[in-house]
Amino acid sequence: MQVRKPIDPSATRSRASSPPVPRPKSVEPDTLVRPARGMFVWGTVLFVWLISLLPWRLWPAAPDLLLLVLAFWCAHEPRRVGMMAAFVFGLLMDVHDARLLGEHALVYTLVAYGSIVLHRRLQRFDLFAQALHMMPVFVVAQLFGLALHAWLTGAWPGWHWTLGPAVTAALWPVVGWLLQLPQRHSEDTEASKG
């Protein structure tokens, strides 16, 4: 027969009195103090759209900068840029590229939807972790577009297309830093005045 030892109440702690668990640095929220101005948001989208009309996009591993900027603004300013804007710019890119009408529109709309769904989660992470969250969104949306293209044309383009979404996701921190620069600049000038 075993004798049970009495439990010391001071040895057991309740969950409420346990010390808080430290968060890794990448989980700290990287919020903007003020929302971006509408003119800046739409100015960057239109500027990148004009850059996207250049022929450098024909390279298979070229990042889709318009898709990247639309996804960034859908994640950080979902009330200003949404799925309708992504659809319209996708149609414009379809007309420019003389491809199947709706192929880019489908991809851009899927990425915008993924960005809007993840926008609260993305606000809690730094730009590098946001890029890791967005990488599957870019790859899956591109896969849907290519599957539709392969089904309608009867030819699979191979797997070299995965470089494009990977480079697009790798550019997320750089583009995010550039697009957040005006908000940070205004925050710094207000801190120095006050």
C-alpha positions, 0 to 999 in steps of 0.5 A, spaced: 500 500 500 502 506 497 502 512 501 500 519 498 504 525 499 499 531 501 499 536 495 503 543 497 498 548 495 504 553 494 507 548 489 501 548 484 500 555 481 494 557 477 494 559 470 492 566 472 498 567 476 503 564 471 508 569 468 506 572 461 510 568 455 514 572 451 512 573 444 517 573 438 519 579 435 516 577 428 509 577 432 509 584 434 504 588 430 507 593 425 501 598 425 500 604 421 498 610 426 494 613 420 491 610 414 494 611 408 491 617 404 487 615 398 491 619 393 497 615 395 494 609 395 491 609 388 497 613 385 501 607 387 496 602 384 496 606 377 504 607 377 505 600 378 500 599 373 503 603 368 510 599 369 506 593 368 505 595 361 512 594 359 515 588 356 519 586 362 513 582 364 514 576 359 520 573 363 517 567 366 520 569 373 518 576 373 514 578 379 507 581 378 508 588 381 501 590 380 499 584 383 503 585 389 501 592 390 494 590 390 495 585 395 499 589 399 493 595 399 488 589 400 491 587 406 493 594 409 487 598 406 481 593 405 476 599 405 480 603 399 482 597 395 478 591 394 476 585 389 473 589 384 479 594 383 483 587 383 478 584 378 478 591 373 486 591 373 486 584 372 481 585 366 486 591 363 492 586 364 488 581 360 486 586 354 494 588 354 497 581 354 491 579 349 490 573 353 484 569 355 479 574 357 479 573 365 485 569 366 489 575 370 482 578 373 481 571 376 488 571 379 488 578 381 481 577 384 483 570 388 489 574 391 485 580 393 480 575 397 486 572 400 489 578 402 482 581 405 481 574 409 488 575 412 488 582 413 487 582 420 492 576 421 498 580 417 497 586 421 500 582 427 506 580 423 512 584 421 513 584 413 518 578 412 512 574 416 507 577 412 511 575 406 511 568 408 503 568 409 502 571 402 506 566 399 501 560 398 496 565 396 500 567 390 502 560 388 495 558 389 492 563 385 497 563 380 496 555 379 488 556 378 489 561 373 494 556 369 490 550 370 484 554 367 489 556 361 491 549 361 484 546 360 482 551 355 488 551 351 490 544 352 497 545 354 501 545 360 506 550 361 511 546 366 513 548 373 517 554 371 511 558 373 513 557 380 518 562 380 514 568 379 510 567 385 516 566 389 519 572 387 513 576 388 512 574 395 520 575 396 519 582 394 513 583 399 518 586 405 521 591 400 515 593 397 511 594 403 517 598 406 516 603 400 509 603 401 509 604 408 514 610 408 510 616 407 506 614 413 512 613 417 515 619 415 509 623 417 509 619 424 516 621 425 515 629 423 509 629 428 513 626 434 519 631 432 514 637 433 510 635 439 
